[in-house]
Amino acid sequence: MEILDEIKKDYVRDLLQKGKRADDRKLDEYRKITLERNPLSSAEGSAICRLGNTQVLVSAKIDAVEPFADRPTEGVLSTNCELLPLAFPAFESGPPSEDSIELARVVDRGIRSSETLDLNSMVIEGGEGKVWGVYLDIYVLDYDGNFFDASTLAAMSSLMSASFPKFEDGKVIHEPAKPLGLKSKVVSCTVSNFGDKKVIDPSYDEEIAAESRITIATTEETLCAMQKGKRGSLTKDEVLGLIDIAFQKGAELRAYL
Amino acid sequence: MGGGTNKPVLFVDGKRLDGRDIDELRPIKIKASVLHRANGSCYLEWGENKIMAAVFGPRECIPRHRVDPYSAVINCRYRMSPFASLDEHSKAGPSRRSTELSKVIREVFENVVIGSKYPKTAIDISMEVLQADGGTRCAAITAASIALADAGIPMKDLVCAVAVGKIDGKLAIDFSKIEDNYGNADIPIAVSSRNKEILLLQMDGLMTKDEMSQAMDMAINASDKIHALQVEALKEVYTRKAQDKPDEQVS
């Protein structure tokens, strides 16, 4: 496994020196994206995003919950992630790995800071202080790199297909009652960096061969989250260039939603 | 971030709650080599943040299957103590936040530590946040960098870190906890002090590209000030140790 990875690293880097990628994509080209809307009937919203061979299911389940003590008038947004053992040989059962926590937190950060979901309008009328809690569960089903962008697409799509349920006589009735009223469409763009070569939507082989990775989440107008990963460094000018790319590719990705 | 009900006035006559300018750091006090058992250590106070960092290693890499035949393996532990904040006593043990931060901090030190000097070993970096007042990850990185130098581990560079945030539409450096609570954006940045390359970059909040550019400039400028304090702290170790052992000076 690890020996194969080492060999692949050299292969990926050699190809990139010639400006090529193993799957013949252009450096700034996404793999084929498909979004399947609402594959689950048990959740208010759900989506499967396929990004090349990477496949992520996100469910958006909505329940009536107690608000956080220090935020009594705000709804709750909670994002969790499972890197399922069936998705990749090195994904193991057990407590969440740091990769899965990072993924969940980066997706959460993009959606939360964009304020696309207005937490201030999630107090339930006649709910005796209860608020709506939106639970995003990210299930990585098949892994070939860039679970960040696939997960954000699926999460956004699942929110777009969800509605707040009904609340009657102190109980939640899971039938659509009111749209979530999302304010913007958040997407993320992940780039792997190999010196002066930047590769958009890295495959698994590209991810492990890269020096650094950056994920930039945007709305139509603004940046809303960023996360750099791996040991390589970036200059300020490189970051600014990548921000331009994220806005440009963001518009492409948003068309899928 | 974001909400909260009774938002205090965060700017008065261009000054911040604690009287600082927008590009002014809180007072930083650094003392290197404070623990005797660790190979390198550092205690750092940054405003009301109090951080203890220590380095063990290079030492045997356990478990053995994690051994890298070409390089030292770097392990990082960033933890918030259950008594670190004015809020209620929190759960002990790793939170999801501390797991993520341990990972991104490890990636910072994987960049600067010259691990190839010590193949098949592990270098363990611990950062304990004893008291927290906003900006703990940056304070922890700044402290750990000194602990590594104190341990004599070869590095390409010292790392300085600081966060830039946005309150009331204005960018400001080094948020305190209260500013962080009511601010609109938070951008922790770690910089390699010599070549100003960015080693850690996180961001949440609504920002334009121009604001990001300005934020990176602010962090890079501040890194010179932090770096000077780091160098001072490392020099001070030698004067202190020379004074501690007068007997050996007799010749």
Contacts between the chains, C-beta under 8 A, distances in Angstrom:
chain1	res1	chain2	res2	distance
A	70	B	4	7.8
A	71	B	3	6.0
A	71	B	4	7.7
A	73	B	5	7.8
A	74	B	3	5.8
A	96	B	96	7.6
A	96	B	99	7.9
A	98	B	99	5.1
A	98	B	100	6.8
A	98	B	102	7.0
A	98	B	103	4.5
A	99	B	103	8.0
A	101	B	96	4.9
A	101	B	99	4.8
A	101	B	100	5.4
A	102	B	100	5.0
A	102	B	103	5.9
A	102	B	104	7.8
A	104	B	96	7.5
A	105	B	96	6.6
A	105	B	97	7.6
A	105	B	100	5.3
A	109	B	204	4.5
A	112	B	1	7.9
A	112	B	204	7.3
A	113	B	1	7.1
A	113	B	2	7.9
A	113	B	185	7.5
A	113	B	204	4.3
A	113	B	205	5.0
A	113	B	206	6.6
A	114	B	206	7.2
A	115	B	2	7.5
A	115	B	206	7.4
A	119	B	3	7.3
A	120	B	3	7.3
A	214	B	201	7.2
A	219	B	206	7.8
A	222	B	206	4.6
A	222	B	207	6.2
A	222	B	208	6.1
A	223	B	203	6.8
A	223	B	206	7.2
A	223	B	207	4.5
A	223	B	208	7.0
A	223	B	209	7.0
A	223	B	212	6.3
A	224	B	204	7.1
A	224	B	205	7.1
A	224	B	206	5.9
A	224	B	207	7.7
A	225	B	203	5.9
A	225	B	204	4.9
A	226	B	187	7.7
A	226	B	201	6.0
A	226	B	202	6.4
A	226	B	203	3.7
A	226	B	204	8.0
A	227	B	104	7.7
A	227	B	201	7.5
A	227	B	202	5.4
A	227	B	203	7.7
A	228	B	104	7.6
A	228	B	107	8.0
A	228	B	198	7.1
A	228	B	200	6.4
A	228	B	201	4.1
A	228	B	202	7.1
A	229	B	104	7.2
A	229	B	107	6.5
A	230	B	107	5.8
A	231	B	107	5.1
A	231	B	108	7.9
A	231	B	110	3.8
A	231	B	111	4.5
A	232	B	111	6.9
A	233	B	111	5.8
A	233	B	192	6.3
A	233	B	197	3.6
A	233	B	198	6.0
A	233	B	199	5.2
A	234	B	197	6.7
A	234	B	198	4.9
A	234	B	201	7.1
A	235	B	196	7.5
A	235	B	197	5.9
A	235	B	198	6.9
A	236	B	196	7.4
A	236	B	198	6.8
A	236	B	213	7.2
A	236	B	216	4.6
A	236	B	217	7.3
A	236	B	220	6.9
A	239	B	198	6.4
A	239	B	201	6.7
A	239	B	212	7.2
A	239	B	216	6.6
A	240	B	209	6.5
A	240	B	212	7.2
A	240	B	213	5.7
A	243	B	209	4.9
A	243	B	212	6.2
A	244	B	209	7.2
A	247	B	209	7.7
